[in-house]
């Protein structure tokens, strides 16, 4: 172990189940909403070597869980577009890698705001036909973002009577996020930070705030410096 992987090693040793045990202990609820992807579909795609996954975690705030938001999809995308611009910059920087490995870049979007996820899915939803194709038929469309995400409201442990289920689903979402190769997280949020550190990917972590100018092509915070900056990690 060293300064760059000690947190991830301890996290996996103390808290992370084996994949088979994790799936058995987490109730994977099938959604009736056809807009998004199921947990099973997300898990399959993130585990596939055909894809290079970029995880985006957007913390919009508890107010998005307790009241309906009348903001139009275009407005909500505009408010948080720096996260998507950052992911596109990462994709542009790694085009040679994708050509050499024949991988397809995809984005796993995690957010407490169902409106953000639904708006992104309406615009950039990752097609399951692409995943099911024998060859990478969607490889030529790498310039387009491909969003992988749930489309249902999340359970908050403090805002539901079924706290155990909310906790289990949150743990599973963090596990899925840790599978991503690259991570873009909300600066003042621990929900994305923990799985980003636990992933052991040893790639730079990009942390943003709403409307902050993204510089993700050649500027980021290395893992060791991030761990020192955020006390407790």
PEDAVEN-V140459 format. One line per field, one symbol per residue. ss: DSSP state (a for helix, b for strand, c for the rest). psi: psi as a letter, one per 40 degrees, with the letter a starting at -180 (. if undefined). A space follows every 10 residues. Layout:
ss: ???
psi: ???
//
This chain:
ss: cccccaaaaa aaaaccccaa aaaaaccccc ccccccccaa aaaaaaaccc bbbbbbbbcc ccaaaacccc ccaaaaaaac aaaaaaaaaa aaacaaaaaa accbbbbbbb bccaaaaaaa aaaabccaaa aaccccccaa acccccbbcc cccccccccc ccaaaaaaaa aaaaaaaacc cbbbbbccca aaaaaaaacc ccccbbbbcc cccccccccc bcaaaaaaac ccc
psi: iadeeddddd dddddhiidd ddddehhghh iehedaiidd ddddddehee ihhhhhhhhd iddedeiihe hidddddddf eddddddddd dddfdddddd efihhihhhh iehddddddd dddfhhhddd deidigeede feehihhhii eiiihhdefi egdddddddd dddddddeei dihhihdfhe dddddddedf efiihhhiih ehhhgedeha hidddddddg ie.
//
